[in-house]
Amino acid sequence: MQRNAWLLLPCLFVAPAVADAAPWWGEASLGVLSTSGNSETRSINGKFALNYQQDAWRNVLTAQAINTADSGETSGERYLVTDKVDYTFSGQTYAFLAGEFEKDMFGGIRQRTSQTTGLGRHVLTGPRHLLDIELGAGARQQEAQESREKDSDLIGRFGLDYQWKLSDTSGIRQRVKVESGESNTFTESVSELKLYVIGNLFASLIFTVQNNSEVEPGVKHTDSSTAVNFSYAFGAKPG
């Protein structure tokens, strides 16, 4: 197994250190991943999410690494870092600023970076249902997979984040993101089922679909993955 698969292992040790440091909370995960699309193999993935909320301000930082080895050779390699800051300024309405970096050595687009800003609305606020909808605009820089050709353009962004608390120990989350520009429309759907096992330990089943409207010949438009993760939640989420 390639050592890059364990890039996020230190997060499992960092998490307890901030577990009691409110207003911080988050989760650290490791899991087995099966993929289809531009790569069809088994792999190990790691994910770390850290949240901060103080009054009207909220910051969400996420890092993810996937590394796959097949017969001693890397056949899947993807890294993702996102950071989003938002400020609720009027009831259920908030402004946000988001930055994302993704590198996928075997995906439709080799590298994608975006910077967006816009407005969001807390449409549903609980206790069982949460729904955020966002609209924004910004810029994107991307690199083609085969030719390594680079381009940049202005984009529009749509985001949806829905959470349904089924019980005290289970829940469903659906996230959708669309970034559309002149050169490409990138769409991502992430569906997650979460089941708490004991205490702060939980298991989750995650199905991800990514689509690029414009790719080079021989490269598939759509990649999908199914992951079973085991995670540790730390901190105390407000509300």
Secondary structure, 3 states (H helix, E strand, C coil): CCHHHHCCCHHHHHHHHHCCCCCEEEEEEEEEEEEECCCCCEEEEEEEEEEEEECCEEEEEEEEEEEEEECCEEEEEEEEEEEEEEEEEECCEEEEEEEEEEEECCCCEEEEEEEEEEEEEEEEECCCEEEEEEEEEEEEEEEECCCCCEEEEEEEEEEEEEEEEEECCEEEEEEEEEEEECCCEEEEEEEEEEEEEECCEEEEEEEEEEEECCCCCCCCCEEEEEEEEEEEEEECCCC
